[in-house]
Amino acid sequence: MKIRNSLRAAKTRDKNCRVVRRHGRVYVINKKNPRMKARQG
């Protein structure tokens, strides 16, 4: 999982990426390609 300051680049890498808020953190998750995971902050 990558930790990035901004998730704008992470979410546009693949069309299956979704931006999700969990426990006050912002995540990018991808069911089809789990290597695309990222977290903000």
C-alpha positions in Angstrom: 0.0 0.0 0.0 1.3 3.4 -1.0 1.0 6.3 1.4 0.6 9.6 -0.6 -0.1 13.2 0.1 -2.7 13.4 -2.6 -4.8 10.6 -4.0 -5.8 12.4 -7.2 -3.1 10.6 -9.2 -3.7 7.3 -7.5 -7.4 7.1 -8.3 -7.0 7.9 -12.0 -4.5 5.0 -12.5 -7.3 2.5 -13.2 -11.0 2.7 -13.9 -11.8 0.3 -11.1 -10.3 2.5 -8.4 -12.6 3.8 -5.7 -11.9 6.5 -3.1 -13.2 5.4 0.3 -13.2 7.1 3.7 -12.6 4.7 6.7 -11.9 5.8 10.3 -11.0 9.4 9.1 -8.5 8.2 6.6 -8.9 8.3 2.8 -8.1 5.1 0.9 -8.0 4.1 -2.8 -9.1 0.5 -3.2 -9.4 -1.6 -6.3 -11.1 -5.0 -6.3 -9.8 -6.1 -9.7 -6.2 -5.1 -9.1 -5.3 -5.0 -5.3 -1.9 -3.6 -6.1 -3.5 -0.2 -6.7 -4.2 0.3 -3.0 -3.2 3.7 -1.5 -3.7 5.7 1.7 -3.6 9.4 2.2 -1.6 11.2 5.0 
